[in-house]
């Protein structure tokens, strides 16, 4: 794998992983809000543990 191929791969994979991460966190946030009615601080604490 050449350096160019590696850079192109990283340029595609890194933003895609951030988008997927934000999307999954948004789903988890709304799911938690509808089930447990957590505050934002409580939700963030529960996600860290």
VEXTITOR-429265 format. One line per field, with one value per residue (C-alpha): residue number from 1; residue in one letter; x negated, y, z. Coordinates in Angstrom, 2 decimals, decimal comma, padded with zeros to 5 digits. Last residue first. Layout:
REM VEXTITOR-429265
num	NUM	...;
residu	a	...;
xx	X	...;
yy	Y	...;
zz	Z	...;
END
This chain:
REM VEXTITOR-429265
num	49	48	47	46	45	44	43	42	41	40	39	38	37	36	35	34	33	32	31	30	29	28	27	26	25	24	23	22	21	20	19	18	17	16	15	14	13	12	11	10	9	8	7	6	5	4	3	2	1;
residu	x	x	x	x	x	x	x	x	x	x	x	x	x	x	x	x	x	x	x	x	x	x	x	x	x	x	x	x	x	x	x	x	x	x	x	x	x	x	x	x	x	x	x	x	x	x	x	x	x;
xx	019,56	019,08	022,54	024,30	022,48	023,45	027,09	027,12	025,65	028,15	031,07	032,62	036,24	035,85	037,37	037,85	034,64	032,57	033,74	033,18	029,60	028,85	030,02	027,96	024,94	025,30	025,42	022,46	020,38	021,31	020,41	017,11	016,30	017,06	014,86	011,92	012,44	012,44	009,41	007,65	008,08	006,90	003,84	002,99	003,41	001,08	-001,51	-001,53	000,00;
yy	004,35	007,14	006,73	006,94	010,19	011,68	010,74	012,17	015,45	015,65	015,06	011,63	010,97	007,17	005,58	008,49	010,21	007,00	006,18	009,77	009,72	006,23	007,27	010,47	008,50	006,12	009,02	010,79	007,64	006,84	010,38	010,22	006,83	008,13	011,18	008,91	006,23	008,41	010,65	007,68	005,59	008,45	008,93	005,21	005,00	007,99	006,46	003,29	000,00;
zz	032,98	030,43	028,85	032,23	033,06	029,71	030,29	033,79	032,53	029,66	032,02	031,93	030,97	031,33	028,22	025,80	026,81	026,70	023,18	022,08	023,38	022,01	018,52	018,69	019,88	016,91	014,44	016,03	015,91	012,31	011,24	013,15	011,59	008,10	008,68	009,68	007,01	003,88	004,51	006,13	002,97	000,76	002,97	002,88	-000,88	-001,33	001,01	-001,07	000,00;
END
